Amino acid sequence: MRLPSPTLSLLLALGGLAGCTGTGQGPTVDKPPEYARTGQQLLPYAQQNFAYRWLDVMQEAAARDVDQFGARPTVLSRQMMLWAVAMFDAWACYDDKAVSTRAGGALRRPANERTLANKNTAISYASYRALCGAFPAQATFLRGEMLRLGFDPDNLSTDITTPVGLGNVAATAVLLHRDKDGSNHDGKEPGGSGQPYSDYTGYQPINPKDEIRDPDRWQPIEFTRPDGSKFTPGFLTPHWFKMKPFALESAAQFRAEPPPTTKSNDALLREQTDIVLRMNQTLSDEEKAVVEFMRDGPRSTGQSGHWLRFAQDVSRRDGNDLDRDVKLYFAVAVAAFDAFLSCWETKRFYDTSRPWTLVRHYYKGQTVKGWAGPKGGVVDLPAEQWHPYSPYVFITPPFPGYTSGHATVSGACAKVLELFTGSDVYGAKEVRRCCILTEEVPGDNATLDLPTFSATAEMAARSRAMGGYHIPIDNDVGLRIGRELATWSWPKYQQYFDGTATVRP
């Protein structure tokens, strides 16, 4: 039996995406990654299930995409969601209860076919096709990984009686469902520049890079590349509020309450700015390590990448099998995706400034104490030269401050991990070389304790004020909203696990 739609011709209509024939211009891999991240240890891939292995492949593709196109946390959340959902949908065909997001239980296979080998094959083809769609520039790398894992990347079967066909069909259905989801992934939305993920809503900042016309509104910042050249990035994906959610009813469902402004509560806003100044002046080496740990992502793959890595820690800790890992990564990835969507709706709605602008507004013409730059230390300097604890090439993320994306996504993912495992206990440690990403002379190693998921999310939120990227209220409200969003969404995820979910349009 073959599924009438999507047919092979429909798969091929997706261009190089379906076959992933290695035509992308991403870097080739000299030596494929042989090990999974385990903190202080390295475990061979052979000791990990295939969901875990494909998460590593996805993270490497994401890191290469960042190298090629820059850090785009919203885009990364969509790319990672596509992979996790496609993998889940393929796996669900071999589970006795779970239903896929696009076909419900219609493609469920008989009990005698629900073998680990069939699950491995189905999720591998689904992962490969979805990753080719999400990361088309990394086609060469992805093709190599498919071959390394023992699968034929050119097998385009849509025969749903086979795990290959189910994997291909599941991924294609997810990609087609998301083809016009508001992300402008192909650059074809009217009003856009024609570039993938470009804005098509006509957003323009109130403040230019060199003048504060309204201290309550977002201001672009001029960055400096290592070669000394300058560039000023615009608001990253200001159209994201138009995205189709995964579980949420609308992007505005968890819009935060209004933040303090110079007009509504100037005293509070100045107090918040002063807190950031004090943090910037007194950063310990360990606090610098915290800022860098939470900023990096890892390898700048954003909060989605970070929390999926934390989910891998949980997998190793709990000895997860394939079934449990597929559901775990699905829940974390879709929570991060919806949290980014919700956060960006709030950012676009309020369009607030960041400490970079507020320090210059409140202390114009005055001297403040601040980070001295890559050589380290704290000095007296004009407020107009105050700088977050961040490299000159990426001073502050290029989008409004309220609410914090780090805090919102961390709050959501931490809550999902707590709900999924039945406990807030995490029990991990992270060893970091202090200052290695920001200053010319690195410091000593610092061991960061991550005792609980909630404490790890709070560390992520707090790090954004310590680094000088957000006033504390951006983080406090974001953290709360993320937790509320995840608590509301959790029953929706469980419905896919227990087979009671219906296919959403």
ChimeraX attribute file (.defattr): number of C-alpha atoms within 10 A of each C-alpha:
attribute: neighborCount
match mode: 1-to-1
recipient: residues
	/A:1	8
	/A:2	14
	/A:3	15
	/A:4	10
	/A:5	12
	/A:6	16
	/A:7	17
	/A:8	18
	/A:9	10
	/A:10	15
	/A:11	24
	/A:12	13
	/A:13	11
	/A:14	14
	/A:15	12
	/A:16	17
	/A:17	26
	/A:18	26
	/A:19	22
	/A:20	26
	/A:21	16
	/A:22	21
	/A:23	15
	/A:24	19
	/A:25	13
	/A:26	20
	/A:27	15
	/A:28	15
	/A:29	12
	/A:30	7
	/A:31	6
	/A:32	13
	/A:33	13
	/A:34	12
	/A:35	16
	/A:36	20
	/A:37	14
	/A:38	13
	/A:39	11
	/A:40	8
	/A:41	8
	/A:42	11
	/A:43	13
	/A:44	11
	/A:45	17
	/A:46	11
	/A:47	11
	/A:48	18
	/A:49	18
	/A:50	23
	/A:51	28
	/A:52	24
	/A:53	19
	/A:54	22
	/A:55	23
	/A:56	21
	/A:57	22
	/A:58	24
	/A:59	22
	/A:60	19
	/A:61	24
	/A:62	25
	/A:63	22
	/A:64	21
	/A:65	22
	/A:66	18
	/A:67	15
	/A:68	14
	/A:69	10
	/A:70	12
	/A:71	22
	/A:72	18
	/A:73	24
	/A:74	25
	/A:75	22
	/A:76	26
	/A:77	25
	/A:78	24
	/A:79	23
	/A:80	29
	/A:81	26
	/A:82	27
	/A:83	29
	/A:84	30
	/A:85	29
	/A:86	34
	/A:87	33
	/A:88	33
	/A:89	32
	/A:90	33
	/A:91	32
	/A:92	32
	/A:93	29
	/A:94	27
	/A:95	22
	/A:96	16
	/A:97	15
	/A:98	24
	/A:99	29
	/A:100	27
	/A:101	23
	/A:102	19
	/A:103	18
	/A:104	20
	/A:105	24
	/A:106	10
	/A:107	19
	/A:108	24
	/A:109	19
	/A:110	12
	/A:111	10
	/A:112	7
	/A:113	17
	/A:114	18
	/A:115	11
	/A:116	14
	/A:117	10
	/A:118	18
	/A:119	26
	/A:120	21
	/A:121	23
	/A:122	30
	/A:123	31
	/A:124	29
	/A:125	29
	/A:126	33
	/A:127	31
	/A:128	31
	/A:129	31
	/A:130	33
	/A:131	30
	/A:132	29
	/A:133	28
	/A:134	24
	/A:135	23
	/A:136	21
	/A:137	23
	/A:138	26
	/A:139	27
	/A:140	20
	/A:141	24
	/A:142	30
	/A:143	21
	/A:144	16
	/A:145	19
	/A:146	19
	/A:147	11
	/A:148	11
	/A:149	14
	/A:150	10
	/A:151	17
	/A:152	13
	/A:153	21
	/A:154	12
	/A:155	13
	/A:156	21
	/A:157	18
	/A:158	25
	/A:159	19
	/A:160	21
	/A:161	16
	/A:162	17
	/A:163	29
	/A:164	26
	/A:165	23
	/A:166	32
	/A:167	35
	/A:168	32
	/A:169	31
	/A:170	34
	/A:171	34
	/A:172	25
	/A:173	21
	/A:174	22
	/A:175	24
	/A:176	15
	/A:177	12
	/A:178	16
	/A:179	14
	/A:180	15
	/A:181	15
	/A:182	17
	/A:183	25
	/A:184	24
	/A:185	21
	/A:186	13
	/A:187	17
	/A:188	16
	/A:189	20
	/A:190	11
	/A:191	12
	/A:192	16
	/A:193	13
	/A:194	16
	/A:195	13
	/A:196	15
	/A:197	24
	/A:198	22
	/A:199	24
	/A:200	20
	/A:201	15
	/A:202	9
	/A:203	13
	/A:204	10
	/A:205	15
	/A:206	17
	/A:207	18
	/A:208	13
	/A:209	15
	/A:210	10
	/A:211	12
	/A:212	17
	/A:213	12
	/A:214	15
	/A:215	22
	/A:216	23
	/A:217	20
	/A:218	28
	/A:219	28
	/A:220	25
	/A:221	21
	/A:222	18
	/A:223	18
	/A:224	16
	/A:225	12
	/A:226	10
	/A:227	6
	/A:228	10
	/A:229	9
	/A:230	12
	/A:231	12
	/A:232	12
	/A:233	14
	/A:234	18
	/A:235	20
	/A:236	20
	/A:237	23
	/A:238	24
	/A:239	22
	/A:240	27
	/A:241	23
	/A:242	18
	/A:243	21
	/A:244	18
	/A:245	19
	/A:246	20
	/A:247	19
	/A:248	20
	/A:249	11
	/A:250	18
	/A:251	23
	/A:252	17
	/A:253	11
	/A:254	19
	/A:255	19
	/A:256	21
	/A:257	10
	/A:258	11
	/A:259	17
	/A:260	18
	/A:261	17
	/A:262	14
	/A:263	10
	/A:264	11
	/A:265	11
	/A:266	12
	/A:267	13
	/A:268	15
	/A:269	22
	/A:270	19
	/A:271	13
	/A:272	20
	/A:273	23
	/A:274	17
	/A:275	17
	/A:276	23
	/A:277	25
	/A:278	14
	/A:279	17
	/A:280	23
	/A:281	20
	/A:282	15
	/A:283	18
	/A:284	12
	/A:285	17
	/A:286	19
	/A:287	21
	/A:288	25
	/A:289	28
	/A:290	25
	/A:291	28
	/A:292	24
	/A:293	24
	/A:294	23
	/A:295	22
	/A:296	15
	/A:297	20
	/A:298	18
	/A:299	18
	/A:300	22
	/A:301	28
	/A:302	26
	/A:303	30
	/A:304	32
	/A:305	26
	/A:306	22
	/A:307	26
	/A:308	23
	/A:309	21
	/A:310	19
	/A:311	22
	/A:312	23
	/A:313	18
	/A:314	20
	/A:315	20
	/A:316	14
	/A:317	13
	/A:318	10
	/A:319	12
	/A:320	17
	/A:321	15
	/A:322	19
	/A:323	18
	/A:324	14
	/A:325	22
	/A:326	24
	/A:327	24
	/A:328	24
	/A:329	28
	/A:330	23
	/A:331	26
	/A:332	28
	/A:333	29
	/A:334	27
	/A:335	32
	/A:336	33
	/A:337	29
	/A:338	30
	/A:339	34
	/A:340	30
	/A:341	30
	/A:342	31
	/A:343	31
	/A:344	32
	/A:345	26
	/A:346	26
	/A:347	25
	/A:348	22
	/A:349	17
	/A:350	21
	/A:351	23
	/A:352	24
	/A:353	24
	/A:354	26
	/A:355	23
	/A:356	24
	/A:357	26
	/A:358	23
	/A:359	22
	/A:360	18
	/A:361	18
	/A:362	15
	/A:363	13
	/A:364	13
	/A:365	11
	/A:366	11
	/A:367	15
	/A:368	18
	/A:369	17
	/A:370	24
	/A:371	23
	/A:372	18
	/A:373	19
	/A:374	16
	/A:375	12
	/A:376	15
	/A:377	13
	/A:378	15
	/A:379	15
	/A:380	14
	/A:381	16
	/A:382	16
	/A:383	22
	/A:384	17
	/A:385	15
	/A:386	25
	/A:387	24
	/A:388	25
	/A:389	28
	/A:390	23
	/A:391	18
	/A:392	19
	/A:393	15
	/A:394	16
	/A:395	19
	/A:396	25
	/A:397	20
	/A:398	19
	/A:399	26
	/A:400	28
	/A:401	27
	/A:402	30
	/A:403	33
	/A:404	30
	/A:405	32
	/A:406	31
	/A:407	31
	/A:408	33
	/A:409	36
	/A:410	31
	/A:411	33
	/A:412	32
	/A:413	34
	/A:414	30
	/A:415	26
	/A:416	28
	/A:417	25
	/A:418	16
	/A:419	14
	/A:420	17
	/A:421	14
	/A:422	9
	/A:423	12
	/A:424	18
	/A:425	16
	/A:426	23
	/A:427	13
	/A:428	17
	/A:429	13
	/A:430	15
	/A:431	14
	/A:432	19
	/A:433	18
	/A:434	25
	/A:435	26
	/A:436	16
	/A:437	19
	/A:438	20
	/A:439	17
	/A:440	12
	/A:441	12
	/A:442	15
	/A:443	16
	/A:444	13
	/A:445	16
	/A:446	17
	/A:447	15
	/A:448	18
	/A:449	15
	/A:450	17
	/A:451	14
	/A:452	17
	/A:453	25
	/A:454	23
	/A:455	17
	/A:456	22
	/A:457	27
	/A:458	19
	/A:459	22
	/A:460	25
	/A:461	30
	/A:462	24
	/A:463	27
	/A:464	27
	/A:465	26
	/A:466	26
	/A:467	27
	/A:468	27
	/A:469	23
	/A:470	29
	/A:471	30
	/A:472	25
	/A:473	20
	/A:474	27
	/A:475	27
	/A:476	18
	/A:477	19
	/A:478	30
	/A:479	29
	/A:480	15
	/A:481	24
	/A:482	32
	/A:483	24
	/A:484	16
	/A:485	26
	/A:486	31
	/A:487	15
	/A:488	13
	/A:489	21
	/A:490	17
	/A:491	13
	/A:492	18
	/A:493	20
	/A:494	16
	/A:495	15
	/A:496	23
	/A:497	19
	/A:498	13
	/A:499	17
	/A:500	15
	/A:501	19
	/A:502	16
	/A:503	13
	/A:504	10
	/A:505	6
